[in-house]
Amino acid sequence: MVYKFRVILDAEEDIFRDIAILADDTLEDLHNAIFNSFGFDGMEVASFYTCDETWNQEDEISLFDTGDVVGEQKTMSSYQLSDLLDAENTKIIYVYDFINMWTFLVELAAVEEQEAGNLYPETLFSHGEMPDEAMEKSFEADNADDYANDYEDGLDEDDLDMFGGDDSFEDFGSEENWN
């Protein structure tokens, strides 16, 4: 079977690629197809993230094993596309280059029979030019104020100065106190 993906750059402009790839290819093969179709050199670290229907990020699947125990963490090469994506689970997030954070929304658009003579993966359609820089990301929890309130101690700047000018503390810094 052939999986046909629409890979959309998270940017203000409409920039996307349609990619056809075999269902039994790996996430690493899809990673290679994505960075090639968008014109990257492939020299940066990348990860896929599983997500729900509204693109909320879930589990990371990295290019390399970054776990504490070698072999404990599954990598892109460990997953066939058909292991993660099907008619029910069509979305996955791809992040390339963790310095610039190029973020792509990858959606399985169709599952079709393989056409004889076609080589896969294949970029079927390309729309839009890549910007010079990735869009700036804001990483902030939706409920950040709720957490701040949990740690509110009710003190203000005047309270923090409660020991200023108070000479009731001894200076233990002299040599005679440490012998």
GIPE-V338255 format. One record per residue. N is the residue number from 0. RES is the residue in three letters. NEAR is the number of other ideal C-beta (glycine too) atoms within 12 Angstrom. D_LAST is the distance of its C-alpha to the last C-alpha in whole Angstrom. Layout:
N_RES_NEAR_D_LAST ; N_RES_NEAR_D_LAST
//
This chain:
0_MET_23_80 ; 1_VAL_29_79 ; 2_TYR_43_77 ; 3_LYS_35_77 ; 4_PHE_44_74 ; 5_ARG_30_74 ; 6_VAL_43_70 ; 7_ILE_29_70 ; 8_LEU_37_67 ; 9_ASP_28_65 ; 10_ALA_25_66 ; 11_GLU_12_68 ; 12_GLU_14_71 ; 13_ASP_15_73 ; 14_ILE_26_72 ; 15_PHE_29_73 ; 16_ARG_38_74 ; 17_ASP_27_76 ; 18_ILE_39_75 ; 19_ALA_35_77 ; 20_ILE_43_75 ; 21_LEU_28_76 ; 22_ALA_30_75 ; 23_ASP_19_74 ; 24_ASP_31_72 ; 25_THR_29_68 ; 26_LEU_38_65 ; 27_GLU_29_64 ; 28_ASP_29_68 ; 29_LEU_43_68 ; 30_HIS_41_65 ; 31_ASN_27_67 ; 32_ALA_36_70 ; 33_ILE_42_68 ; 34_PHE_32_66 ; 35_ASN_22_69 ; 36_SER_35_72 ; 37_PHE_36_69 ; 38_GLY_20_69 ; 39_PHE_25_65 ; 40_ASP_11_64 ; 41_GLY_19_62 ; 42_MET_11_59 ; 43_GLU_22_57 ; 44_VAL_23_55 ; 45_ALA_36_57 ; 46_SER_34_58 ; 47_PHE_41_60 ; 48_TYR_26_59 ; 49_THR_26_61 ; 50_CYS_27_62 ; 51_ASP_16_64 ; 52_GLU_13_68 ; 53_THR_10_66 ; 54_TRP_21_64 ; 55_ASN_14_61 ; 56_GLN_23_58 ; 57_GLU_19_58 ; 58_ASP_18_57 ; 59_GLU_27_56 ; 60_ILE_36_57 ; 61_SER_27_56 ; 62_LEU_34_57 ; 63_PHE_22_55 ; 64_ASP_19_53 ; 65_THR_19_49 ; 66_GLY_13_48 ; 67_ASP_8_45 ; 68_VAL_8_48 ; 69_VAL_10_50 ; 70_GLY_12_54 ; 71_GLU_11_52 ; 72_GLN_21_53 ; 73_LYS_26_57 ; 74_THR_25_58 ; 75_MET_35_61 ; 76_SER_23_63 ; 77_SER_21_63 ; 78_TYR_28_65 ; 79_GLN_24_68 ; 80_LEU_39_70 ; 81_SER_22_72 ; 82_ASP_22_69 ; 83_LEU_31_67 ; 84_LEU_34_70 ; 85_ASP_17_74 ; 86_ALA_13_76 ; 87_GLU_11_74 ; 88_ASN_20_70 ; 89_THR_25_71 ; 90_LYS_30_68 ; 91_ILE_41_65 ; 92_ILE_34_63 ; 93_TYR_44_62 ; 94_VAL_33_59 ; 95_TYR_38_59 ; 96_ASP_25_56 ; 97_PHE_19_53 ; 98_ILE_14_52 ; 99_ASN_22_56 ; 100_MET_25_56 ; 101_TRP_35_60 ; 102_THR_33_61 ; 103_PHE_41_64 ; 104_LEU_31_66 ; 105_VAL_43_68 ; 106_GLU_26_71 ; 107_LEU_31_74 ; 108_ALA_26_77 ; 109_ALA_21_79 ; 110_VAL_22_80 ; 111_GLU_19_83 ; 112_GLU_14_85 ; 113_GLN_20_84 ; 114_GLU_15_87 ; 115_ALA_8_88 ; 116_GLY_7_87 ; 117_ASN_16_84 ; 118_LEU_14_81 ; 119_TYR_28_78 ; 120_PRO_31_75 ; 121_GLU_26_77 ; 122_THR_26_77 ; 123_LEU_26_80 ; 124_PHE_17_79 ; 125_SER_21_77 ; 126_HIS_20_77 ; 127_GLY_19_75 ; 128_GLU_15_73 ; 129_MET_24_69 ; 130_PRO_19_67 ; 131_ASP_10_65 ; 132_GLU_15_61 ; 133_ALA_25_61 ; 134_MET_19_61 ; 135_GLU_14_57 ; 136_LYS_17_56 ; 137_SER_10_54 ; 138_PHE_10_52 ; 139_GLU_10_52 ; 140_ALA_10_52 ; 141_ASP_10_55 ; 142_ASN_10_53 ; 143_ALA_13_50 ; 144_ASP_12_50 ; 145_ASP_11_50 ; 146_TYR_12_47 ; 147_ALA_12_45 ; 148_ASN_11_46 ; 149_ASP_10_44 ; 150_TYR_11_41 ; 151_GLU_11_42 ; 152_ASP_10_39 ; 153_GLY_9_41 ; 154_LEU_11_39 ; 155_ASP_10_40 ; 156_GLU_8_38 ; 157_ASP_9_38 ; 158_ASP_11_36 ; 159_LEU_11_33 ; 160_ASP_11_32 ; 161_MET_12_32 ; 162_PHE_10_28 ; 163_GLY_11_29 ; 164_GLY_8_28 ; 165_ASP_9_27 ; 166_ASP_8_24 ; 167_SER_8_23 ; 168_PHE_10_20 ; 169_GLU_10_17 ; 170_ASP_11_15 ; 171_PHE_9_12 ; 172_GLY_9_12 ; 173_SER_9_10 ; 174_GLU_8_7 ; 175_GLU_9_6 ; 176_ASN_9_6 ; 177_TRP_8_4 ; 178_ASN_5_0
//
